[in-house]
């Protein structure tokens, strides 16, 4: 699985992940690290 490595302070806030297949977006996820 995915994990967040130390230091965590520089990774806080909104993260946005987008997966493309050629020019089509096939997955999009926004999450907030607190």
Number of C-alpha atoms within 10 A of each C-alpha: 2 4 5 9 7 8 8 10 9 7 14 12 10 10 11 9 9 10 12 10 8 7 7 8 10 10 10 10 9 9 10 10 11 9
